[in-house]
Amino acid sequence: MKSNQTYTVFFYLSVVVLLSAIAAYAIGQVTLGNVLFSGFWLSLAIGVQRFRSFSQLTFTLFIFAAVTLALAFPEALTRAGSFEYKELIVPLLQVIMFGVGTAMSLRDFQGVLKMPKGVGVGLLCQFTIMPVVGFTIAHLFGFPNEIAAGIVLVGSSPSGLASNVMAHIAKANLALSITLTSVATVLAPIATPFLMSMLGGEFVQVDVLGMMWGVVKMVILPVGLGLVFNHFLHGKFAWLDRFMPKLSMIGIVLIIVIITAAGRDSLLNVGALLIVAMFIHMTCGFFLGYWGARLFGMPENDCRTVAIEVGMQNGGLASGIAASMGKINTLGLAAAVNGPVMNISGSALATWWSKKTPQAKHETTSKLETV
């Protein structure tokens, strides 16, 4: 009860802070307005938890608060003395991927044997739909080459753990979701550089072998260490099991802040258009992933899983690759925009599906046969 009262206080506080921000802007106090506007998102992130239907947006609202500060005070969030914060992106990603590994086990890969069709269809859709759609959107929108390549890079990345959360909310096949995320992550060192070479190479020069090794260092090694930790030490450090998901969320927010601050000028030039492009990209992933699975005769809950796995990409990996290529200011912008857009779109779709119980496989098949 006390928690709910606290959330209510923060919710109404967010309204007051927003009105104060608007007043500050109106009288020309831009700096104060920027701080208050960031405070609005922060208060709303806490207050929105009083509404069960919107509680999944808390993380996204925290990102909005951080991004507002990054856009308003880029110098403070770009470097400290001679040290540039973008040097932290790869280590932060490695910590995040270690956290991913601690949440996985070898059993997650056994789904390949138990659900070969679902895994095969999911991976096929994952590594064809999003890269091709990303390439098409990059061309149609006419973005500068490095920003266009960033869209292809996001599309060429595997799904992340957020897709597993959304699959659970959407009443999809959670076991299939976890297996697809695990297998796609392991395939990333080969699939992502290959797709970037084939599609993104038109926009930027791609060192395939260098990118492969980079993905191994950023993903495979920390995930592998996480798996080993989980296998031998799971449950022995309960505080770490509870802390790692929070640490991963903090890491993702910091990465987005660093990219936003570093690429502020480019983002202000193409920001609105890039948001639209990433929303279209993600929507196409959800739609084509779902109907691609339906085309192969998969049951409803598996179709939902494939849709979510295809539409929700690992923007953190894309950010790390962009940083390792020395192009975080431009190549990494699509990944930074992808985070909030993905969480909002994915949450909305998962919540909508959560109110619709999937039909049994035989019922779905019979209805399809009558069409």
C-alpha positions in Angstrom: 0.0 0.0 0.0 2.8 2.4 0.9 4.5 1.7 -2.4 1.4 2.5 -4.3 1.1 5.8 -2.4 4.7 6.6 -3.2 4.0 6.0 -6.9 1.0 8.2 -6.7 3.0 11.1 -5.2 5.7 10.8 -7.9 3.0 10.7 -10.6 1.5 13.9 -9.5 4.9 15.4 -8.9 5.8 14.7 -12.6 2.8 16.9 -13.6 4.1 19.7 -11.4 7.6 19.4 -12.7 6.4 19.3 -16.3 4.4 22.5 -15.8 7.5 24.1 -14.1 9.6 23.1 -17.1 7.2 24.7 -19.5 7.2 27.9 -17.4 11.0 27.9 -17.3 11.1 27.6 -21.1 8.5 30.4 -21.5 10.6 32.9 -19.5 13.8 32.0 -21.3 15.4 29.9 -18.6 16.4 27.1 -21.0 19.0 25.4 -18.8 16.6 25.2 -15.9 13.9 24.0 -18.2 16.1 21.2 -19.5 16.9 20.1 -16.0 13.2 20.2 -15.0 12.2 18.3 -18.2 14.6 15.6 -17.3 13.2 15.5 -13.8 9.7 15.2 -15.3 10.7 11.9 -17.1 12.4 10.7 -14.0 9.4 11.4 -11.7 7.0 9.9 -14.3 9.2 6.7 -14.6 8.6 6.1 -10.9 5.0 7.4 -10.8 3.8 5.3 -13.8 4.2 2.2 -11.8 0.9 3.0 -10.1 -0.7 1.9 -13.3 -0.2 -1.8 -13.9 -0.8 -1.5 -17.7 2.0 1.0 -18.1 4.5 -0.2 -15.6 6.6 -1.8 -18.4 7.4 1.7 -19.6 9.4 2.5 -16.5 12.8 1.6 -18.0 12.0 3.5 -21.2 11.1 6.6 -19.2 14.4 6.5 -17.4 16.0 6.4 -20.8 14.1 9.5 -21.8 15.3 11.3 -18.7 18.9 10.4 -19.4 18.6 11.3 -23.1 17.2 14.7 -22.2 20.2 15.4 -20.1 22.6 14.2 -22.8 21.0 16.5 -25.4 21.0 19.4 -23.0 24.5 19.0 -21.6 26.5 17.0 -24.1 29.9 18.4 -23.1 29.5 17.1 -19.5 28.5 13.7 -20.8 31.1 13.4 -23.5 34.4 13.5 -21.7 36.1 14.1 -18.4 39.4 16.0 -19.1 41.2 14.1 -21.8 39.2 10.9 -21.2 36.2 10.3 -23.6 33.3 8.4 -22.2 32.7 6.5 -25.5 35.7 4.4 -24.4 33.4 2.9 -21.8 30.9 1.5 -24.3 32.6 -1.8 -25.1 33.4 -2.6 -21.4 29.8 -1.7 -20.5 28.5 -4.0 -23.2 30.8 -6.8 -22.0 29.4 -6.4 -18.5 25.8 -6.5 -19.9 26.6 -9.6 -21.9 28.1 -11.3 -18.9 24.8 -10.6 -17.2 23.0 -12.2 -20.1 25.2 -15.2 -19.7 24.4 -15.6 -16.0 20.7 -15.6 -16.9 21.3 -18.4 -19.5 22.1 -22.1 -19.2 23.0 -24.9 -21.5 19.4 -26.1 -21.3 18.4 -23.0 -23.3 20.2 -24.5 -26.3 18.4 -27.8 -26.0 15.4 -26.1 -27.5 17.1 -26.5 -30.9 16.5 -30.3 -30.6 13.0 -29.9 -29.0 11.7 -27.2 -31.3 13.8 -27.4 -34.5 11.1 -26.0 -36.8 10.5 -23.0 -34.5 14.2 -22.3 -34.1 14.8 -22.7 -37.9 12.0 -20.4 -38.9 12.8 -17.9 -36.2 16.5 -17.6 -37.2 15.6 -17.4 -40.9 13.2 -14.5 -40.2 15.7 -12.9 -37.8 18.6 -12.7 -40.2 16.7 -11.9 -43.4 13.7 -9.6 -42.6 15.4 -7.0 -40.4 18.7 -6.6 -42.4 16.8 -6.3 -45.7 14.1 -4.0 -44.3 16.9 -1.9 -42.7 18.7 -1.6 -46.0 15.5 -0.6 -47.8 14.6 2.0 -45.2 18.2 3.4 -45.3 17.9 3.9 -49.0 14.3 5.3 -49.0 15.0 7.9 -46.3 18.3 9.1 -47.9 20.2 9.3 -44.6 24.0 10.1 -44.7 26.0 7.0 -45.3 27.2 6.3 -41.8 23.7 6.8 -40.2 22.2 4.6 -42.9 24.8 1.9 -42.2 23.8 2.2 -38.5 20.2 1.2 -39.4 21.5 -1.9 -41.3 23.7 -2.7 -38.3 20.8 -2.7 -35.9 18.9 -4.9 -38.4 21.8 -7.3 -38.7 22.1 -7.7 -34.9 20.5 -10.6 -33.0 17.6 -10.2 -30.5 18.3 -9.4 -26.9 16.9 -10.3 -23.5 14.2 -7.7 -23.7 12.5 -9.9 -26.3 12.2 -12.7 -23.6 10.4 -10.4 -21.2 8.0 -9.2 -24.0 7.4 -12.8 -25.0 6.3 -13.7 -21.5 4.0 -10.7 -21.3 2.5 -11.5 -24.7 1.6 -15.1 -23.7 4.0 -16.3 -26.4 6.3 -19.4 -26.3 8.8 -18.3 -23.7 11.0 -21.4 -24.1 11.3 -20.8 -27.9 12.0 -17.1 -27.3 14.9 -17.9 -24.9 16.3 -20.5 -27.3 16.1 -18.1 -30.3 17.9 -15.3 -28.3 20.6 -17.7 -27.2 21.3 -19.3 -30.6 21.1 -15.9 -32.4 23.6 -14.5 -30.0 26.0 -17.3 -30.6 25.6 -16.9 -34.4 26.2 -13.1 -34.2 30.0 -13.2 -34.8 29.3 -14.8 -38.2 25.9 -13.5 -39.2 26.2 -9.8 -38.2 29.6 -9.1 -40.0 28.4 -11.1 -43.1 25.2 -9.2 -43.3 26.9 -5.8 -42.7 29.4 -6.7 -45.5 26.6 -7.6 -47.9 24.2 -4.7 -47.1 26.0 -2.2 -45.0 29.2 -2.3 -47.2 27.4 0.0 -49.6 27.5 2.8 -47.0 30.7 2.2 -45.0 33.8 0.1 -45.3 33.4 -3.1 -43.4 36.3 -5.1 -42.0 34.6 -8.5 -41.8 37.3 -10.4 -39.9 37.9 -7.5 -37.5 34.2 -7.2 -36.8 34.0 -11.0 -36.2 36.7 -10.8 -33.6 35.1 -7.7 -32.1 31.8 -9.5 -31.7 33.5 -12.5 -30.1 35.2 -10.2 -27.6 32.0 -8.2 -26.9 29.5 -11.1 -26.9 30.8 -14.7 -27.0 33.6 -14.4 -24.3 31.5 -12.5 -21.7 28.4 -14.7 -22.4 30.6 -17.8 -22.1 32.0 -16.6 -18.8 28.4 -15.9 -17.6 27.3 -19.4 -18.6 30.2 -20.9 -16.6 29.4 -18.7 -13.6 25.8 -19.7 -13.8 26.6 -23.4 -14.1 29.0 -23.6 -11.2 28.0 -20.8 -8.9 24.3 -20.2 -9.5 22.5 -19.5 -6.2 25.7 -19.2 -4.2 25.8 -15.4 -4.7 22.1 -14.5 -4.4 22.9 -10.8 -4.2 24.7 -11.0 -7.6 21.7 -12.8 -9.2 19.5 -10.0 -8.1 22.0 -7.2 -9.0 23.0 -8.3 -12.5 19.7 -7.4 -14.2 19.7 -4.0 -12.6 23.4 -3.5 -13.6 22.6 -4.5 -17.2 19.8 -1.9 -17.3 22.1 0.8 -15.9 24.7 -0.2 -18.5 22.2 0.1 -21.3 21.1 3.6 -20.1 24.7 4.8 -19.9 25.5 3.5 -23.4 22.5 5.4 -24.8 23.5 8.6 -22.9 27.1 8.4 -24.2 26.0 7.9 -27.8 23.4 10.6 -27.6 25.8 13.1 -26.1 28.6 12.2 -28.6 26.3 12.3 -31.6 24.1 15.2 -30.4 24.6 17.4 -33.5 23.9 14.6 -36.0 20.9 13.5 -33.9 19.4 17.0 -33.9 19.7 17.1 -37.7 18.0 13.7 -38.4 16.5 12.8 -35.0 12.8 13.0 -35.9 13.3 11.3 -39.2 15.5 8.6 -37.6 12.8 7.9 -35.0 10.2 7.4 -37.7 12.6 5.2 -39.6 13.3 3.0 -36.6 9.6 2.7 -35.8 8.9 1.6 -39.3 11.8 -0.8 -39.2 10.6 -2.4 -36.0 6.9 -2.5 -37.1 7.9 -4.3 -40.2 9.9 -6.8 -38.1 6.8 -7.5 -35.9 4.5 -7.8 -38.9 6.7 -9.8 -41.3 8.0 -12.0 -38.4 4.5 -12.9 -37.4 3.2 -13.6 -40.9 6.4 -15.4 -41.9 5.8 -17.8 -39.0 2.2 -18.2 -40.0 3.3 -19.0 -43.6 5.2 -22.0 -42.2 2.1 -23.2 -40.3 3.3 -22.4 -36.8 0.9 -22.1 -33.9 -0.2 -18.7 -32.7 2.0 -18.5 -29.6 5.1 -19.4 -31.7 4.1 -16.8 -34.3 4.0 -14.2 -31.5 7.4 -15.3 -30.4 9.0 -15.1 -33.8 7.4 -11.6 -34.3 8.9 -10.3 -31.1 12.3 -11.9 -31.6 12.5 -10.5 -35.1 11.3 -7.0 -34.2 13.4 -6.5 -31.0 17.1 -6.2 -31.8 20.2 -6.1 -29.5 21.0 -2.4 -29.8 23.7 -2.7 -27.3 25.7 -5.0 -29.6 25.2 -2.6 -32.5 26.5 0.3 -30.2 29.6 -1.8 -29.3 30.3 -2.5 -32.9 29.9 1.2 -33.9 32.2 2.1 -31.0 34.9 -0.4 -32.1 34.7 1.1 -35.6 35.3 4.6 -34.2 32.0 5.8 -35.6 29.8 6.0 -32.4 28.8 9.6 -33.3 27.0 8.5 -36.5 26.9 4.7 -36.9 25.7 4.3 -33.3 22.8 6.7 -33.5 20.3 4.2 -34.9 21.1 1.9 -32.0 20.6 4.7 -29.5 17.2 5.6 -31.0 16.3 2.0 -31.3 16.3 1.5 -27.5 13.3 3.7 -26.5 11.4 3.0 -29.7 11.8 -0.8 -29.2 10.7 -0.7 -25.6 7.6 1.4 -26.3 6.6 -0.6 -29.4 7.4 -4.0 -27.9 5.5 -3.2 -24.7 2.5 -2.0 -26.5 2.4 -5.1 -28.7 3.0 -7.5 -25.8 0.3 -5.8 -23.7 -2.2 -6.0 -26.5 -1.4 -9.7 -27.1 -1.6 -10.4 -23.3 -5.3 -9.7 -23.5 -5.8 -12.3 -26.2 -5.2 -15.9 -25.2 -3.5 -17.9 -28.1 -5.6 -20.5 -29.7 -4.6 -24.2 -29.5 -2.7 -25.4 -32.4 -5.5 -27.7 -33.7 -8.0 -24.8 -33.5 -5.7 -22.5 -35.5 -5.1 -25.2 -38.1 -8.8 -25.9 -38.5 -9.6 -22.3 -39.0 -6.9 -21.8 -41.6 -8.2 -24.8 -43.5 -11.6 -23.3 -43.7 -10.4 -20.0 -45.2 
